[in-house]
Every structure is written in C-alpha cells, then in structure tokens.
Amino acid sequence: MRAVLALAVGAALRRRLQGVVTATVVLLTSATTVLALALLLASAGPFERAFERQNGAHATAALDPARATSGDLTATGSASPVSAAAGPYPTAEITLEAGGTPLPPVMAAGRGQANPGVDDLAVVDGTWLTGPGQIVLSPGLLSGPTPPVVGDTVTVDLPGNPTLTVVGFANSITRSAGAWVWPTEEFLADGIDAATGGTTDGGTTENGPDDGTGSGSETVAVSYQMLYRFAAFDGEPFGGDADEAGVEAALADTVASLPDDALSGSSTHLAAQRSANAAIGTLVPFVVAFAALGLAMSVLVVANVVAGAVVAGRRATGIQRALGFSPAQVVAAVVVRMLLVAVPACLAGVGLGVAAAVPLLTATASAYAVPGSADLPVLAPAATLVAVPLAVAAAALVPAIRAGRLSPVRALTVGRAPAPGRRSRPRRAVASLPLPRPVALGLTSMFARPTRSATTLVALVFGATTAVLAIGLASSLSAFVAASDRIASSPVSVTLESFGGPAGPGGSGEPEGPPPGAETGAGSGTEVDVDGIIATILDEPGTAAAVGTSDVPGVTLVGSGEPLGIRVYHGDATWTGYPILSGRWYDDGEAVASSRMLRLTGTDVGDTVTLTGPSGTARVRIVGEAFANDTGGGATLLMSAAGVAPLAGDLEPRSVEVGLDPGTEPRAYVEGLATALSDTSARPAATADEQENSTVAIMTGLIALLATALCVGAALGVLNTVVLTTREQVQEIGVLKAIGMTPRQVRTMVVVSTVLVGLAAGLVAVPAGTALHSVVLPAMGAAAQSGLPASVLDVFRPAELAALGASGVVLAVLGALLPAGWAARTRPATALRTE
C-alpha cells in the first residue's frame, strides 16, 4: 500500500495542470451541490416538522356567531371525521399602534391556552397570556423601523383606544392568527354581543343577527374560529390522500350539523404549507438543475483527465508493470491519485457552498417563523463530501482499469501514439478538403482520439446547455419584472400627494390606501380635485388612457389567515396590463384574483368568497385569474370602486395610472405633465424609475454565478483535452515548425482542433437548454404559487437561438487558447527532442 501511495503522490505532483483542472471542477461542483441540497432540504422539511411538532390544524374554520352558538361549535369536535379540535375562539381583524406607529392589520384570536392540543403555539420570546389586558404577537410584526418588544404597550384602533401590554411573541404554524388576547377581552365580547344581539354564559346565542353584517357601529366584526385535526390525515398530512378536496370534504362533514351558512370561510394546512415553502422554493428548481449539470460534467471531465493521463503515461505504466506492480496496484494508484486532488478540492467546495447557502437559508426564518428553520441542513455538506469523491472515483475507475490491463511490452514499444487503422480514414477525408493547411490539420486532430473527443463533446454540451438555460432564465426573470411592474401598459404614475404614500403600479412594497376607518372623499377635510387632475392628464399630448387607483389594506378572507390586499380602479382598467391567465375581467361586485391569492387560499375562479374590510363584509365572486404581483407581494384582488364600497366605503383615488401613445417617451412626457400639474398636489413619475425587485436581482445574480462556474468547468475540460492532445503531438508540431509553419499558424491549428466539437455541442445544447428551461421555469412559478404569462415563458427568439448555438464554439475556443499559445511558443529543437 505504501508503494501505491508513493506512486499516486508522485504522479499527482508531476501532472500539476491536470490536478488544477480536476481540483477546480470538483470545487465548483461541490459548492453547487451543497447549495442545491441545502435549498432542497430547506424547502421540503421545516414546515412539515414544525407542523407535526406543533400539532398543526388540518382545517381552520371561521364561523358566524349569529348563526351558531359556541356550544354548537364545541359539539362539532365530536364529529366522526375529527380526531382533535380546539375552540371556539372569538377572532377579529384589528389594527394596532406601537409608539404611535401603525402596525399591519392582524387577526386577533381570543385564546387562553398556548397549547390546546391543536395548533399549539411556539412562544419564541416572552411568555404566554395570564389574563385580560395582554397580547401575544406573531414574529411577523417585528419588521419596521420601531417594532414592538416584550413589555411595550400597544393601542387598538377602536373606539376608546384600548391598550394592551405585549407579553410575548408566538407562532402558529398554519397562521391561524397574527395576535392572541385573553378570550374575555372587552372588544371581542362587545363584538360577539353586536353580532348576536345578546349572549348568555359561554357566549351562546340568544337572539338572531342584528343586521346580517356581523358588525356593529361601535364594535369590531367578530367571528368564531374552530381548529380541527382529521383522523384521515393524521398519518400522512402531506402525502397519500391529503389534498384540498379531501380536507374540505372532511370539514363539510364536520359542520354538517350546523345551520346553513354558519361556515363563512376556511383554510387548510396544505395552503399554509404552500405559502411557507414559496419563499425559498423558487430558488430550488434552477439551483438543482445547475447542480445536476455540474455533477455530470464533473464526472466527464475527471474521466477525461484520467483517460488522458493513462494514455500520456502509458510508457510510465509499462515501466511500473515491468518493475512488478500488479494490475490492481496500478488501478489503485490511478484512483488514489485522483482522490488526492479531489478530496481537498471537495472540502474547499463544501466550505464555499456553505458560505453561499447560509444567507439564502435565512429567507426560511421569515417564511416558516419557527426556531431553527434557517439552520443549514447537516445532510447537505455530509452528502456532498461522500457523493462527489465517490463520483470522482467512479469516473476514474474505468480508465484506471484500462491502465491496469495494459501489456508492459506493448506500453514500452508503442508508447503513446494512437493506434493506426480505421480511425485514420476520417482524418484523410478531412485533410483532402480544400482548406488552408493549418485549418485542415486542426480539424483532423479530433479524430486521433475519438473517445476523448466524444467525452469533451459531452462536457461541452453540459456547459453550453448551462449557458442556454442561464440566458433563458435571465430573460424570463426580466420579462417577469416587466409583467409584474406593467411598465409597458402603465409607464407613468401620478401620486396625489395630499393622500401621502407611494403610488404607481409597483412602486410600493405595502398596499396603499387610507388607514382603516379613516374618512376619505369630500367630507374628509382633504380637498383634492381628482376629476380635474385626471382631465388635465387626459388633455396632455401623448396620453392614451388614465385611471384613478387606490388600495385597501386590512382586508381578510374569512377563514384564512393570509393577508389580502385589494387594488381598486376608479374606471375602465382593462388596459392596465394585467395578463389574464384564465376567466375574464371583473364587473361591479366581482373580482379578479392573482394566481398567488388563489393558490394560498385554496380558492378557484368561479368561487364566491366572504371578505372583511375596514367598513364591513361583502361576498364577492372571483371571475378571473391574473398575473398580479405588483401590490405588495401578498394575496391580491383587483376590483372596481363600486364593488369594494361595502368593504371600505367610498374611496377617492390616491394615484393615477397613465398609458401613453406609441412612441411617447415617458421621461419627456413626465416633464411636460409636471408643468401642467404644477398648481396641484399631483406628482407624476416614470414608473420605470421607481421599480426595484431585490428577489429577482438575487436570483439573477445566483444564476449568473452558477452558469459562470459551470461554463468555466466546461472550458477547463477542453483545456485539459487540448493540452493532452498537444503534448502527444509535440514532435509533429516540431516537424511542422521546422519546415516553416509560423507560430500564428500553429495557434490556429490548435484552436481549430476544437471548433467542430464546439459546434456540435452548440447544436445539441440549444434544444437541450430550451427543453430544460421549459421544465425549470414552470417549477419556479409553481414554487412561488404563481401562474406565468406567455411573455415570461416564451423568451427565445430564432436569432437568439442561432447565437446561442455558437456558445459551444466559444467555450471550446476559450479552453484551447492557453495550450495553443504554449504550442506556438515551443521551439522546434525542443519539440523534436521531446519523447
């Protein structure tokens, strides 16, 4: 064994270039593999483990206290589908202020226990409630410039401005609520009284509903919440028969004993899982694709390196066999030599991959809001440390066996010259073509070692496929941003500054609109001549269309903890650039939903949902699905001003979206419009100047980084092949230079030797890359809970595909430049003495 190790170490030290190529490819592959495995594990595991640990609810049901008593709801916990239940808990949508700063609207639930056996809450800071006057908040409210901390006092935006002390922060894995208070908290009790017209002990209903709206003039609208676990899904909550239809059917059986329309809304654990996994799941498909390409290319490059080393060291192998080394020892020496290079490179690559993965995994902390969810899965580096060296050893084994079987006599007599015979026929055919002699000689060299050329071809195919995929994904992400921001349809926005806040199709990370309960319009004391401003905009040369818009925050879908935002249009908005993926545009009393809203809430086009807003509740029918990602990134509905009136009252526009005539330059138009509106409070701006998408920027940068790494690996594979081939032909090069071939002609000959291989790789890579793009991109959209319009999916144009076909040639030429320069500088006398 000592002799084998000494032989392997000596070979590794002598073949430094091959060692550098192998180490670089293995390092890049290991880093990519760690990143892919970490993202894959992070996107598939934390929610499921937390759901089991916290006894998550399979269904969260919102029920109308005017139609069912708390006793009736408690009785549903004994229904046949139910294995465990918790509730009823009174819930209300409230707005809190901390230190004078409004917090995002949250659903507050009245719960006396943190761990009732269903939907157990993970208290991540502070303690649980001990009585009235206290509140526990979700960690999601910790964002902002001055987030509340334990011990702070928050004010509820209700008549009397009741105050509550923050005693802790807790998380519901299914997001059943965003805040928890004591069940007897006064504003909840008042809401129940307003809904029922009077209660007895336990909150049971004595009278019917007061007006059918579930809200009184001085109280907050309150619903009852029930949390159910179903026996059918206890074993496999995320597999087997667990689907939305199954959970909804079990819930329907559970509440069948209640009066009609008692169930006003519901959400499932599967919808919560999709919402949580969407944060990091979009990164997984393309990173896994790049990792698979990198690992396959790494195996090919290593196999090529070892095969070339076996051929180049044939004479040395013959000497070793003649000195007494057995075939097994020769095989072991070749494999150990590659592992001596690969294992340290793999360790370095794992470290690099971990460093790159940790920042990305921090996204899971906010996605899952459970302790430890951002930790790097240990399995990712551990599996990489085992898998990559094994792949290298497997790649080295076949050529190593060839070396072990080599006859000592043949190795010492033939040396490293290619075997004559049928393989010389293609060379003669190419040499007979009417081409300049350096070009013809370069083209024939690829036929000297067809197996080596084929391996290089496949490695180049992987590299060129990576380039095609990367360019396609980058183009799709750019189209995604354009479709999200709707710049082409609404390139200019006008903010009505008296209302404050950002405006425009995508210029805000939070929904805009007046605070819940705030007065707007003529009686609000804010005098804005909206009609006059819109008339001025329509009179401006270059204006094609204009429509007022406002957003309504604090809207909830009854039965779902997912926050909703409504984009309201005060006029015809069919031109505003939302791609309709299914269904149609809305009429009054209807809504168009974003893909994300439908997926996260488990609703479909054609469903009628119950919404609760600042001014009341309304039942709204969803008539279409749109690609609408520009209103804060949450679940979004698009509605008319008349349709949203029951939820938010009479709204005034807070901004105006402007469409331009073809050929109108937005910035020049904005300058002219600013002059026309100089006497008003309106502020026009080009939408394109205000758009940013940090997530897309991160994804684009990651794609570029991974693609560059894999393309470098492919180029290094070509470099190794050309170096081996050039060294084998060094005497031939010496003869050619001795009879008059110039250094430039030698360089051309060596570079041209890779062109045919690169061209073939490009021709294969274009369809392979486009096919991979058509698989990866929809997977990214599904992970993000969003449908994708055609403009995002179809980004390849014929001219671009033709240019991408040259990517294989570019990679091949880049890999050949260094050895071509070495061959051009070689002196004839030195080359002729080389053996």
C-alpha angles and dihedrals in degrees: 000000000000090000091050091050092048090049092050094048092048092050092048091052093048096047097054098152092053088047092053092049092049094045093049095048093046092047093052092044093049093050092049092046093051090049093049095047093046093052092043093052093042092052094048107040123036098066093048093048092046091047091056093043093049097041090239119209117253089207133021110200129194114205132189112246089206091063104036133033124228088248091056090051093048089053091058088069087074094054115126098251093051122095095173137358140186130197159344092222121174110235133189137176108242139170119224132199122208116190091344092306117116115233123213112279112268138188109245119204126197105231129157096190130055093198111035093154095263122068093001110197122233106222102211098176135015122355141298125268120285100181148328120322093047134099136193115206134204116252086240088079092062092088123096135065096291109021118184120258133199109291095029122124120233128195123223112225094233134109108294092023096244114209128219132190117233106232100168152340122248139172133223109204091215093041093241089164141354097220137021129209135173111287093240094052106145099238090053093048091048090050092052090049091050092050097047103031091235138356140213129208114320091020095279116166118257099169136028127258118303099223107341094255099094093228137092128212094254101027139069120254109258132196132182118246125209123187118204138188115196124214092223091064103035093095099044110014093168102031142039110034095348106126137131093263092051094050092046091049091051090049092049090053090048095055096036091108093059124091118273115279092016089122104072098173146339144191133200136223089244091062089050090050092053091049093050096045094048093075096068102010093084090067095051104072098055095038090052090048092051091046092052091049091047095049093049091047091048091056091049094047092048091048089050092048093050094044090051091047090052092052094043091047096043093116091047089049090053090052091050091051090047090052091056108270111148122228090253091053092050090050091048092049092053093048094044090049090057092045091051087062099034101049097057089042090051091051091051091046092051090052090050092048092050091051090052095043100051096067091047092049092056085076088071092062091067092036097055100019091208126125114265096013092123094053117119109252106244090216092068099065092032093054091045093051089055102035101047097050089045089052090050091049091048091049091050095046100076097051089039090057088051089054091048091053093049115123111239092218094050092045092052096045104038098036115186101321115127116256114262124233135071094000090070093061095076089048091054091047093053092043090057092061117108094253133128108277096245090052094047093048091048093051093049094053093073089066093057091078107021094172091052091046091050091051091049089048092055092047089051090048089057092047094047091044087054090053092050092047093047094050091046093050092046090051091047092050090050090050089047091056091047092049092045094049094040089214093156092056100033107025094158131050129189118207117209094218098197087072091049129210133082124304143189137083094297109357097112132070090198129049113266127220139099118307114267110278094015118133120242136178129037096338097049097083091243108115111201120156095216095167091051092049092050090048090053090050092050090050092053112105111254096030113133099173142343134194134177119239140187136173130228115212126189096048118142133192104232109250096020129093091204112114116239132206124195121208107207123202120199097207141354108346102165089111097054094099108252106148108228108222096183138352122016144285118288132262125202110303092022134092141208112220130209117243089246093054092052094048098043095048097038094237129136138209106278095035122124113222134189115235129192119205140167093282104034145296133301139179111233130186118222108222103170147022118228136182095246113157099143104086104079099303095267132109104305139196127191115212143158123256091247092050094051096047095097089056102041108009123232107342129196119214114263095193141009126230114213129202119201134215115255111278096023112134108226098215094048089046091051091053092053093044092049088058092049091050097041092113093054136067092249120117117197121203137172107254092218090062092060103044122110130160112184094180092055090046091054092048092048091050091048091050091050091048095049093043091050091050093052094044089051088052091052092048090050089053089055090046091055093047094049092046091053093045093046093050091049089052096042094114091048089051089050091054092048092050091046092056093049112281109148124227089250091055091048090051090049092049093052095045093046089054088075100042099086092047091049093047092051090048091052093050091053095040096057097064091036093051095046091048091050090048090054089055101040099045097054088046089055090049092050091050089051090050091239137120116226127226122229092256089065096043100043105055103133117097125191093248091050092049090051090052092046089054086069092058091091091054091049093052092045094050092046090053092048099049097082098050089040089058091047091051092047091053095047112113115233093234092052092047093050092051092051118104 
